[in-house]
Amino acid sequence: MKLLEMIFVVAVICLFASSFFGGFALLEKEKLYLDFLKKYEAVVFIDQDFKAKSKMGYFLSSESKDEWMLFIENYFSLESIRFFETSKDRKFCYDLEFFLSGEKYTIKYAGRLDEKI
């Protein structure tokens, strides 16, 4: 009877230990998922805001462009952000390049000058 009780105790300890360490693995996966979700939401927001402001002609003023870039860089803790602007034949192109958590993202927008409000 004593041997059966010892086997039972060892089995319970093994189950507890495996679930305890498995819980840490689950927390790590949850942390990775939350980091991914945060990064995804940041990229989607920057993409939508950049395209909406580009369409409205917000970046024609260098002050407003610099102000927006500073806000985005600080709010999302970007490692770097660069803005490229080209225009010819009443067409304009904006490229936004930024690094978030070591990954490089590029957003492009192209339009016509007569489309602006």
Stockholm file with secondary structure:
# STOCKHOLM 1.0

chainA/1-117         MKLLEMIFVVAVICLFASSFFGGFALLEKEKLYLDFLKKYEAVVFIDQDFKAKSKMGYFLSSESKDEWMLFIENYFSLESIRFFETSKDRKFCYDLEFFLSGEKYTIKYAGRLDEKI
#=GR chainA/1-117 SS CHHHHHHHHHHHHHHHHHHHHHHHHHHHHHHHHHHHHHHHHHHHHHHHHHHHHHHTTGGGSHHHHHHHHHHHHHHTTCSEEEEEEEEETTEEEEEEEEEETTEEEEEEEEEEGGGCC
#=GC SS_cons         CHHHHHHHHHHHHHHHHHHHHHHHHHHHHHHHHHHHHHHHHHHHHHHHHHHHHHHTTGGGSHHHHHHHHHHHHHHTTCSEEEEEEEEETTEEEEEEEEEETTEEEEEEEEEEGGGCC
//
